[in-house]
Amino acid sequence: MKLLIVEDERSLSESMRSYLQQESFICDVAEGYAAALERIDGFDYDCILLDIGLQDGNGLALLKELKTNQKTDGVLIISARNSLEDKVTGLQLGADDYLAKPFHLSELGARVMAIIRRRNATGNNLIILDPIRIDTLARSVQVGDRILDLTRKEYQLLLYFAYNKGRVISKNAIAEHLWGDDTGAAGYDFIYTHIKNLRRKLIEAGANDPIQSVYGMGYKFAV
């Protein structure tokens, strides 16, 4: 499941991303209105974590953009403002929930999952890339009749590839999504190891190798 964190307080956004990535979410971060607008125009997200008080714009204006463009991304408003007016306005504009700062990261995760569950109640939480099936709520991966035993990083990596299927993804982008600010400490050797192990498990389960190396650029997930 893919999230967008719109928060201009860097320490908070990094804490949120680190926690949510541990919960197997894929997280993009936008530190302001302009960056967030570019993200939502180019990508679809399962949930957007949206701060109202951005330095270069108002988060509520982003909600209006989502509504104008008929986007169906879930939205959790996160703000230090705890006034009834802000809450009502946000919900009227299409937000799914409201969380006031300060908050516990465990509550944040629970609110995000609740939004995604509600939105998937009548929808489809399966990503089907024959013969690979990913259940994003159960966090399980199946190839044919076989359930794969993946580590957390392997599952996050497969999800990232699935959401970006057909695109060339650089090693830097993969490292940032898997480790965030700890990319330098992790190094590319860890990426090679996780990709090698994921590729082996997919092939052993009966899937053709979907992870293609693109010389000098990175990897592409082709199904």
C-alpha positions as YAML, in Angstrom:
chain: A
units: angstrom
residues:
- id: 1
  name: MET
  ca: [0.00, 0.00, 0.00]
- id: 2
  name: LYS
  ca: [1.32, 3.39, -1.02]
- id: 3
  name: LEU
  ca: [1.12, 6.54, 1.11]
- id: 4
  name: LEU
  ca: [1.98, 10.19, 0.61]
- id: 5
  name: ILE
  ca: [3.14, 12.16, 3.65]
- id: 6
  name: VAL
  ca: [2.63, 15.90, 3.20]
- id: 7
  name: GLU
  ca: [4.48, 17.50, 6.10]
- id: 8
  name: ASP
  ca: [7.02, 20.34, 6.11]
- id: 9
  name: GLU
  ca: [8.44, 19.52, 9.56]
- id: 10
  name: ARG
  ca: [11.23, 17.21, 8.42]
- id: 11
  name: SER
  ca: [11.87, 15.44, 11.72]
- id: 12
  name: LEU
  ca: [8.19, 14.54, 12.04]
- id: 13
  name: SER
  ca: [7.83, 13.43, 8.42]
- id: 14
  name: GLU
  ca: [10.90, 11.19, 8.76]
- id: 15
  name: SER
  ca: [9.56, 9.66, 11.99]
- id: 16
  name: MET
  ca: [6.24, 8.98, 10.28]
- id: 17
  name: ARG
  ca: [7.88, 7.49, 7.22]
- id: 18
  name: SER
  ca: [10.22, 5.30, 9.26]
- id: 19
  name: TYR
  ca: [7.37, 3.90, 11.36]
- id: 20
  name: LEU
  ca: [5.00, 3.33, 8.44]
- id: 21
  name: GLN
  ca: [7.69, 1.65, 6.35]
- id: 22
  name: GLN
  ca: [8.22, -0.78, 9.23]
- id: 23
  name: GLU
  ca: [4.51, -1.53, 8.89]
- id: 24
  name: SER
  ca: [5.14, -2.47, 5.21]
- id: 25
  name: PHE
  ca: [3.77, 0.72, 3.64]
- id: 26
  name: ILE
  ca: [5.52, 2.39, 0.72]
- id: 27
  name: CYS
  ca: [5.89, 6.07, 1.57]
- id: 28
  name: ASP
  ca: [6.52, 9.14, -0.55]
- id: 29
  name: VAL
  ca: [7.20, 12.45, 1.22]
- id: 30
  name: ALA
  ca: [6.35, 15.98, 0.05]
- id: 31
  name: GLU
  ca: [7.62, 18.83, 2.22]
- id: 32
  name: GLY
  ca: [5.30, 21.50, 0.88]
- id: 33
  name: TYR
  ca: [2.23, 22.39, -1.17]
- id: 34
  name: ALA
  ca: [3.97, 22.56, -4.56]
- id: 35
  name: ALA
  ca: [5.74, 19.22, -4.11]
- id: 36
  name: ALA
  ca: [2.52, 17.57, -2.89]
- id: 37
  name: LEU
  ca: [0.54, 18.94, -5.84]
- id: 38
  name: GLU
  ca: [3.06, 17.45, -8.25]
- id: 39
  name: ARG
  ca: [2.85, 14.09, -6.48]
- id: 40
  name: ILE
  ca: [-0.94, 13.83, -6.45]
- id: 41
  name: ASP
  ca: [-1.12, 14.88, -10.11]
- id: 42
  name: GLY
  ca: [1.26, 12.09, -11.10]
- id: 43
  name: PHE
  ca: [0.40, 9.22, -8.76]
- id: 44
  name: ASP
  ca: [-2.50, 7.52, -7.01]
- id: 45
  name: TYR
  ca: [-2.16, 6.79, -3.29]
- id: 46
  name: ASP
  ca: [-4.03, 4.52, -0.92]
- id: 47
  name: CYS
  ca: [-3.90, 7.30, 1.66]
- id: 48
  name: ILE
  ca: [-2.52, 10.85, 1.87]
- id: 49
  name: LEU
  ca: [-1.38, 12.08, 5.28]
- id: 50
  name: LEU
  ca: [-1.96, 15.79, 4.95]
- id: 51
  name: ASP
  ca: [-0.80, 18.63, 7.18]
- id: 52
  name: ILE
  ca: [-3.02, 21.70, 6.85]
- id: 53
  name: GLY
  ca: [-0.45, 24.33, 7.85]
- id: 54
  name: LEU
  ca: [2.17, 24.19, 5.09]
- id: 55
  name: GLN
  ca: [4.64, 27.03, 4.65]
- id: 56
  name: ASP
  ca: [3.97, 27.47, 0.94]
- id: 57
  name: GLY
  ca: [0.23, 26.82, 0.89]
- id: 58
  name: ASN
  ca: [-2.85, 25.50, 2.66]
- id: 59
  name: GLY
  ca: [-3.41, 21.77, 2.85]
- id: 60
  name: LEU
  ca: [-7.15, 22.27, 2.45]
- id: 61
  name: ALA
  ca: [-6.45, 23.62, -1.05]
- id: 62
  name: LEU
  ca: [-4.92, 20.23, -1.88]
- id: 63
  name: LEU
  ca: [-8.16, 18.59, -0.81]
- id: 64
  name: LYS
  ca: [-10.03, 20.84, -3.23]
- id: 65
  name: GLU
  ca: [-7.62, 19.79, -6.00]
- id: 66
  name: LEU
  ca: [-8.29, 16.12, -5.27]
- id: 67
  name: LYS
  ca: [-12.03, 16.71, -5.44]
- id: 68
  name: THR
  ca: [-11.79, 18.80, -8.62]
- id: 69
  name: ASN
  ca: [-9.72, 16.10, -10.32]
- id: 70
  name: GLN
  ca: [-12.07, 13.35, -9.04]
- id: 71
  name: LYS
  ca: [-9.21, 11.54, -7.30]
- id: 72
  name: THR
  ca: [-10.19, 8.76, -4.92]
- id: 73
  name: ASP
  ca: [-7.11, 8.76, -2.64]
- id: 74
  name: GLY
  ca: [-7.90, 8.40, 1.04]
- id: 75
  name: VAL
  ca: [-6.99, 11.46, 3.14]
- id: 76
  name: LEU
  ca: [-6.03, 11.74, 6.80]
- id: 77
  name: ILE
  ca: [-5.65, 15.36, 7.91]
- id: 78
  name: ILE
  ca: [-2.81, 15.85, 10.38]
- id: 79
  name: SER
  ca: [-2.52, 19.27, 11.96]
- id: 80
  name: ALA
  ca: [-1.64, 21.15, 15.12]
- id: 81
  name: ARG
  ca: [-4.87, 23.02, 14.65]
- id: 82
  name: ASN
  ca: [-7.57, 21.31, 16.65]
- id: 83
  name: SER
  ca: [-10.45, 23.65, 15.98]
- id: 84
  name: LEU
  ca: [-13.87, 22.30, 15.11]
- id: 85
  name: GLU
  ca: [-14.00, 24.59, 12.06]
- id: 86
  name: ASP
  ca: [-10.84, 23.11, 10.50]
- id: 87
  name: LYS
  ca: [-12.04, 19.58, 11.17]
- id: 88
  name: VAL
  ca: [-15.50, 20.17, 9.70]
- id: 89
  name: THR
  ca: [-14.08, 21.97, 6.65]
- id: 90
  name: GLY
  ca: [-11.62, 19.17, 5.96]
- id: 91
  name: LEU
  ca: [-14.25, 16.46, 6.25]
- id: 92
  name: GLN
  ca: [-16.65, 18.43, 4.04]
- id: 93
  name: LEU
  ca: [-13.94, 18.71, 1.40]
- id: 94
  name: GLY
  ca: [-13.56, 14.93, 1.33]
- id: 95
  name: ALA
  ca: [-11.06, 13.98, 4.04]
- id: 96
  name: ASP
  ca: [-11.68, 10.60, 5.68]
- id: 97
  name: ASP
  ca: [-10.38, 11.39, 9.16]
- id: 98
  name: TYR
  ca: [-8.62, 14.02, 11.28]
- id: 99
  name: LEU
  ca: [-5.70, 13.53, 13.68]
- id: 100
  name: ALA
  ca: [-4.43, 16.37, 15.87]
- id: 101
  name: LYS
  ca: [-0.79, 16.82, 16.83]
- id: 102
  name: PRO
  ca: [0.85, 15.58, 18.94]
- id: 103
  name: PHE
  ca: [-0.04, 11.94, 18.34]
- id: 104
  name: HIS
  ca: [1.39, 8.46, 18.88]
- id: 105
  name: LEU
  ca: [2.75, 6.75, 15.78]
- id: 106
  name: SER
  ca: [0.78, 3.61, 16.63]
- id: 107
  name: GLU
  ca: [-2.45, 5.66, 16.50]
- id: 108
  name: LEU
  ca: [-1.36, 7.13, 13.17]
- id: 109
  name: GLY
  ca: [-0.85, 3.64, 11.76]
- id: 110
  name: ALA
  ca: [-4.23, 2.47, 13.07]
- id: 111
  name: ARG
  ca: [-6.02, 5.47, 11.54]
- id: 112
  name: VAL
  ca: [-4.37, 4.90, 8.16]
- id: 113
  name: MET
  ca: [-5.29, 1.21, 8.16]
- id: 114
  name: ALA
  ca: [-8.88, 2.04, 9.14]
- id: 115
  name: ILE
  ca: [-9.18, 4.43, 6.19]
- id: 116
  name: ILE
  ca: [-7.78, 1.87, 3.76]
- id: 117
  name: ARG
  ca: [-10.01, -0.91, 5.09]
- id: 118
  name: ARG
  ca: [-13.12, 1.27, 4.74]
- id: 119
  name: ARG
  ca: [-12.20, 2.22, 1.21]
- id: 120
  name: ASN
  ca: [-11.48, -1.39, 0.27]
- id: 121
  name: ALA
  ca: [-14.64, -2.73, 1.93]
- id: 122
  name: THR
  ca: [-16.44, -2.71, -1.41]
- id: 123
  name: GLY
  ca: [-13.33, -2.62, -3.54]
- id: 124
  name: ASN
  ca: [-10.39, -4.85, -4.31]
- id: 125
  name: ASN
  ca: [-7.34, -5.11, -2.08]
- id: 126
  name: LEU
  ca: [-5.64, -7.55, -4.45]
- id: 127
  name: ILE
  ca: [-2.81, -6.65, -6.81]
- id: 128
  name: ILE
  ca: [-2.88, -9.28, -9.54]
- id: 129
  name: LEU
  ca: [0.16, -9.55, -11.78]
- id: 130
  name: ASP
  ca: [-0.34, -13.06, -13.16]
- id: 131
  name: PRO
  ca: [0.73, -15.40, -11.77]
- id: 132
  name: ILE
  ca: [1.61, -13.18, -8.77]
- id: 133
  name: ARG
  ca: [-1.18, -12.14, -6.38]
- id: 134
  name: ILE
  ca: [-0.51, -9.65, -3.58]
- id: 135
  name: ASP
  ca: [-3.12, -9.19, -0.84]
- id: 136
  name: THR
  ca: [-2.28, -5.78, 0.64]
- id: 137
  name: LEU
  ca: [-4.54, -6.20, 3.67]
- id: 138
  name: ALA
  ca: [-3.37, -9.69, 4.61]
- id: 139
  name: ARG
  ca: [0.16, -8.71, 3.48]
- id: 140
  name: SER
  ca: [0.53, -12.03, 1.73]
- id: 141
  name: VAL
  ca: [1.98, -12.98, -1.64]
- id: 142
  name: GLN
  ca: [0.87, -15.96, -3.68]
- id: 143
  name: VAL
  ca: [2.18, -17.46, -6.93]
- id: 144
  name: GLY
  ca: [-0.34, -19.90, -8.30]
- id: 145
  name: ASP
  ca: [-1.38, -22.03, -5.32]
- id: 146
  name: ARG
  ca: [1.82, -21.36, -3.39]
- id: 147
  name: ILE
  ca: [2.13, -18.76, -0.61]
- id: 148
  name: LEU
  ca: [5.55, -17.13, -0.53]
- id: 149
  name: ASP
  ca: [7.51, -16.80, 2.68]
- id: 150
  name: LEU
  ca: [8.95, -13.29, 2.28]
- id: 151
  name: THR
  ca: [10.86, -11.16, 4.74]
- id: 152
  name: ARG
  ca: [9.47, -7.70, 5.49]
- id: 153
  name: LYS
  ca: [12.03, -6.03, 3.21]
- id: 154
  name: GLU
  ca: [11.33, -8.50, 0.40]
- id: 155
  name: TYR
  ca: [7.60, -7.79, 0.71]
- id: 156
  name: GLN
  ca: [8.20, -4.03, 0.68]
- id: 157
  name: LEU
  ca: [10.46, -4.42, -2.35]
- id: 158
  name: LEU
  ca: [7.89, -6.49, -4.25]
- id: 159
  name: LEU
  ca: [5.16, -3.95, -3.46]
- id: 160
  name: TYR
  ca: [7.37, -1.12, -4.66]
- id: 161
  name: PHE
  ca: [8.04, -2.96, -7.92]
- id: 162
  name: ALA
  ca: [4.34, -3.77, -8.33]
- id: 163
  name: TYR
  ca: [3.26, -0.15, -7.88]
- id: 164
  name: ASN
  ca: [5.90, 0.91, -10.41]
- id: 165
  name: LYS
  ca: [5.55, -1.96, -12.88]
- id: 166
  name: GLY
  ca: [6.98, -1.20, -16.29]
- id: 167
  name: ARG
  ca: [9.06, 1.72, -15.02]
- id: 168
  name: VAL
  ca: [12.82, 1.77, -14.63]
- id: 169
  name: ILE
  ca: [13.63, 2.32, -10.94]
- id: 170
  name: SER
  ca: [17.07, 3.48, -9.90]
- id: 171
  name: LYS
  ca: [19.04, 1.83, -7.11]
- id: 172
  name: ASN
  ca: [18.90, 5.14, -5.24]
- id: 173
  name: ALA
  ca: [15.10, 5.17, -5.35]
- id: 174
  name: ILE
  ca: [14.91, 1.57, -4.12]
- id: 175
  name: ALA
  ca: [17.35, 2.28, -1.29]
- id: 176
  name: GLU
  ca: [15.43, 5.39, -0.22]
- id: 177
  name: HIS
  ca: [12.13, 3.52, -0.06]
- id: 178
  name: LEU
  ca: [13.58, 0.59, 1.87]
- id: 179
  name: TRP
  ca: [15.81, 2.46, 4.31]
- id: 180
  name: GLY
  ca: [14.99, 6.18, 4.15]
- id: 181
  name: ASP
  ca: [17.78, 8.29, 5.63]
- id: 182
  name: ASP
  ca: [19.78, 5.15, 6.47]
- id: 183
  name: THR
  ca: [20.45, 4.51, 2.78]
- id: 184
  name: GLY
  ca: [24.16, 5.27, 3.05]
- id: 185
  name: ALA
  ca: [24.62, 2.87, 5.91]
- id: 186
  name: ALA
  ca: [22.75, 0.11, 4.08]
- id: 187
  name: GLY
  ca: [24.68, 0.36, 0.83]
- id: 188
  name: TYR
  ca: [23.81, -1.19, -2.53]
- id: 189
  name: ASP
  ca: [24.98, -4.65, -1.47]
- id: 190
  name: PHE
  ca: [21.81, -4.97, 0.60]
- id: 191
  name: ILE
  ca: [19.69, -4.10, -2.45]
- id: 192
  name: TYR
  ca: [21.41, -6.76, -4.55]
- id: 193
  name: THR
  ca: [20.88, -9.33, -1.79]
- id: 194
  name: HIS
  ca: [17.16, -8.57, -1.36]
- id: 195
  name: ILE
  ca: [16.54, -8.54, -5.12]
- id: 196
  name: LYS
  ca: [18.44, -11.81, -5.54]
- id: 197
  name: ASN
  ca: [16.45, -13.50, -2.76]
- id: 198
  name: LEU
  ca: [13.10, -12.13, -3.97]
- id: 199
  name: ARG
  ca: [13.85, -13.19, -7.55]
- id: 200
  name: ARG
  ca: [14.81, -16.70, -6.39]
- id: 201
  name: LYS
  ca: [11.62, -17.14, -4.36]
- id: 202
  name: LEU
  ca: [9.43, -15.97, -7.24]
- id: 203
  name: ILE
  ca: [11.11, -18.31, -9.73]
- id: 204
  name: GLU
  ca: [11.00, -21.29, -7.34]
- id: 205
  name: ALA
  ca: [7.27, -20.70, -6.89]
- id: 206
  name: GLY
  ca: [6.71, -20.87, -10.64]
- id: 207
  name: ALA
  ca: [6.79, -17.22, -11.74]
- id: 208
  name: ASN
  ca: [8.88, -16.16, -14.69]
- id: 209
  name: ASP
  ca: [11.59, -13.79, -13.50]
- id: 210
  name: PRO
  ca: [9.83, -10.38, -13.62]
- id: 211
  name: ILE
  ca: [12.75, -8.32, -12.24]
- id: 212
  name: GLN
  ca: [14.87, -7.08, -15.11]
- id: 213
  name: SER
  ca: [18.24, -5.36, -14.71]
- id: 214
  name: VAL
  ca: [18.56, -2.23, -16.84]
- id: 215
  name: TYR
  ca: [22.26, -1.61, -17.35]
- id: 216
  name: GLY
  ca: [23.48, 1.64, -15.84]
- id: 217
  name: MET
  ca: [19.99, 2.66, -14.69]
- id: 218
  name: GLY
  ca: [18.46, 0.21, -12.23]
- id: 219
  name: TYR
  ca: [15.64, -2.33, -12.41]
- id: 220
  name: LYS
  ca: [12.28, -2.79, -14.09]
- id: 221
  name: PHE
  ca: [9.39, -5.02, -13.02]
- id: 222
  name: ALA
  ca: [7.97, -6.52, -16.20]
- id: 223
  name: VAL
  ca: [4.91, -8.76, -16.06]
...
